[in-house]
Amino acid sequence: MPQRLVLTGVTVFWVTMNVLLWRSEFRAEGEGGSPVPLAMVWQKMLRAPDDSDLEIFHKKKRLGSFRWGANIQENIATGRTATEEPDLEGMVKQLTGYSIDITDGFLDIGRGQRALRFNASTTFTTNHTWRDFSISIMQRPNSLDLRASALSNSLSISVNSGEGSFTRAWNFDQLKDPSPVVGELSGGSSLPVAMLTSSLLGSLGLQHIRQVGANLPWEARNDWMKIGHSRLRVFRLRARLFDKHQIIVHVSRVGEILKIELPDDVVMVNKRLVL
């Protein structure tokens, strides 16, 4: 069970990240309300007035929580040199990319194990190509830091077991077959850290980072969400996963994530909706 939940948690991050990487055309299929452009919904998510605080449930049992925040990255162009005083009038904001930050992550893996705490961050270009990504996971006294860069085509992992630490780095070509890397890391790590590393490298694979989003056929529609005795008008994002599963994301009209439904009855619900 812990292995399954850890893999689910890691998969959640990757799937969330890849919401931004769609390359396929909008497909108006399935049931629900009228279709809406994916790009419009994503822009609302980027400009949401508040971050989304989400509770994690598995088969209705609370396992943890995290905060999701999406931010636009901008430069201000003034037409002046760096030594000149900025002229507020006529400034132009230039979009350079955006980022997704997952903070204050907490996950109970059960069996008397200490809870996992995690943070993650991913930056993208304006055309939805990822630039770099990092994730930090801690289960005292163990910790794992993973960083990947599209610019340098590399991945580095740092592990601290409390009794010792090590750092490894590879280029993506070496990770096309991650088996040797997984074996190396699993042999010297504690069980939780080894599971996390194996999940990231073995089950998902770095070579898929650029492909998963492109292969997820996302659709966006207007919909209604029942909250108590009331109904709230929302956007619904849906994607098919591995042909037999689906991911559903309910987004408020101002871009806040309200609910995420994943395979195996894993659900993430905005804290504002949890009674």
N, C-alpha and C positions, 0 to 999 in steps of 0.2 A: 504493500500500500504506500509507504513513503516514497519508493521509487516512482510509482505512478503519479503521485501528487506533485513531486518535484518536477517530473517531466512535463506535467500539465502546466505548472507555473512558468517554466521556461518557454513552453510553446505559446502560452498566452502573450508573453512579451514579444516574441517573434511575429506572431499573427498581428498583434496590435501595430507593430512597426510597419508591417507590410501592407496595412490598410492604405498607406501613402504611396505604395509603389505600383498601383494598378496601371497597366498599359493597354488593357483590352478595351474595346468599345463598350459603351453602356448597352445593357441588354434588358429590354422591358419584358421580363418574363416572371412567372410566379404569381401568387395571389397577393392581394393587398390593395392599397390605395393607388392614387395616380403617381406615375414616375416623376422623379425630380433629378436634376443633374448631380452627379457625384461631386463635381468640383465645387458646386455651391454649398453642399453640406460640409465638405472639408473646410472651406473658407470660414464657415460659421464656427466649426470646432477650433480652428486656429485663433479666432478672435473672440472666443467665449469669455465673458466677463470674469468667470471664476474657474479654478481648477475643479476636477472631478474627483471626489473622495469616494472610493469604491470598497465595498465589503466583498470578500471572497467566500463562496459557499460551495460545498460539494455534497450533493444529495441532501440539501437543506441544512447541512451542518456547517456552522461558521468555522472557517480555517484561518482567515487573516484579512488583511486590508492593504491598500496602497493609494497613493495620490497620483493622478494623471494630469499632466500639464503640457499644453502645446503652445509654442511661442514663435512668433514671426521674428526673423533677424533682419534688421535694416541698417543701412548706412545713410548718413545725411550728406548729400552733395550740395556744396555752396558755390562752387565755381571759384573759390579763393584758395590761396596756398595755405598750408597748415599753420604758418606763422601769422596770418592775418586774422583779425577779429571776425568771428562768424556773423553773418548778416542773417538774422532770423527771417526777414522778409525775402522770399524767393528761394528758401531752402527746399530741396527736393528729397523726399525719402525714397531710397533705392532698396528694393527687396533683394536680399542676398541669399536667403534660404530660410529654413525653419528648424525647430528642434522639438523633440518629444522627451519629456522628463518624467520618469517614474520614481517617486520619492516616498520615504516613510513606509517602505514595504515590510510586511510582517506575514509569516506563514508558519502555521503549526503543522509539523510533519508527524506528530503522534508518537506512539510507542515510547513514551517517556523521554524523547529527545528534546533538546532545547530548540526553541523556535528559531526559524531563519529570519534574518532581516536583510532587506535588499534595496538597492537603488540602481537605476539604469538611465542612460541618456543616449539619444541618437540624433544626429544632425543630418539634414538633407539639403540638396541644392534646390533651386527654384523649379526644376523639372522633375522633382521627386526621386532623384538619385541619391542614395545614402553616401555620406562622406566619412563619418566615423561613428563608432558605437562603443559604449562601455557599460559594464554591469559589475556591481560590487555586491557580494553575498557574504554574510557573516553569521556564523553559529559558534559562539564562544566556546573554546578559544580559537576556533578555526575561521579562516577568512579566504575568500577567493576574489581576485580582481581580473577581469577580462577586458581587453581593449582591442578593437579592430579598426583598421584604417584603409579606406579605399584608395587614398592617395599613395600610400606606401605599399599597398597590397599585402598587408601583414596582420598577424594576430599575435598578441602576447598574453600570457597568463601568469599571474603571481599567486602563489599559495602559501599561506602561513598556518601551520598546524599548532602553534603555541609552543612546540618544542623545537621547531626549525622552520625554515622557509626556503622557497626556491622560485625562480622565474624562468620561463621558457618563451621563446619567440619563433615563429615560423612564417613563411610566406604562404599565400593561398594555394600555390601549386602543390606544396607539400601536404596540404590538407584534402586533396582530392580523394585520397584514401586515408581517412583519419584513424584507422585501426592501430598503427604503431604509436600514434600520439596518445590515444586513449589508454593503451596498455601502459605506456610510460607514466602517465599521470595517475592512473588508478593504482599502480603498484606502490606508490609512495605516499598516497594521500589517505586521510581518514575517510570513512564510509560516506558521510554526507557530501564532502567536497568532491570525492570521486564520482558520486552519482550525478552531481550537478555538471561536472566537467564532461562526463561521458554523455549526458543528455545533450549538452550544447554541441559537442563535436561529433558524437557517434550518430545520434538519432536525427539531428537536423542537418549538420554538415555545412561548413562555410561556403562550399561551392553553390549552395542553394540560396544564399542571401539575395543574389541578384535575380533569382528566378521565381521564388515563391509568390511574390506580389504580382508578377506578370501573369502568373497562371491562375490567380484567384479571380473568378468572374463575379465582380461585385455589382450589385444593383442597389439603387436608392429609391425609396417611395415615401409618400406621405402615409401616415398611419395614426392610430389612436392607441393610447396605453392606459390601461385601467389602474387607477391609484385609489385604493379604498373604495368609496362609493362614487367616485368621480372618474371622468375620462380626460386625459391630457393629449392634446394634439402633438405629435412627434414626427421625426424622420426615422425611418427604419432602413438600416444597411444590412444586406445579406450577401453571404458568399458561400459557395460550395467548397468543401474541403475534402480532398481525397475521394471525390465522386460520391461518397455515401454519407458524409457528414455536412453540417452547415454551421456557420457562425452568424449570429444575429446581434446587431448593435442598435440600441434605441438611443436617439440623440434628441435633446430638447430643441425647441425652435431657435434658441440663442446659442446652441453649440455645445451644451454640457452633456456628457455621457450619463445616461440614466440607468442603462442595464446592458450587460453583455451576456449572451447565452452561448456556451461552448459545448462540444461533445462530452459525453459521460456525465451529464447532469451537473456540469460546472457552471455556476452563475455568479456574475459580479453585479452588485446592485449599489446604486448611489446611496450614500449614508442618509440622505434626506428622505429616502423612500423606505428605509428600514424602520419598522415600528418597534 
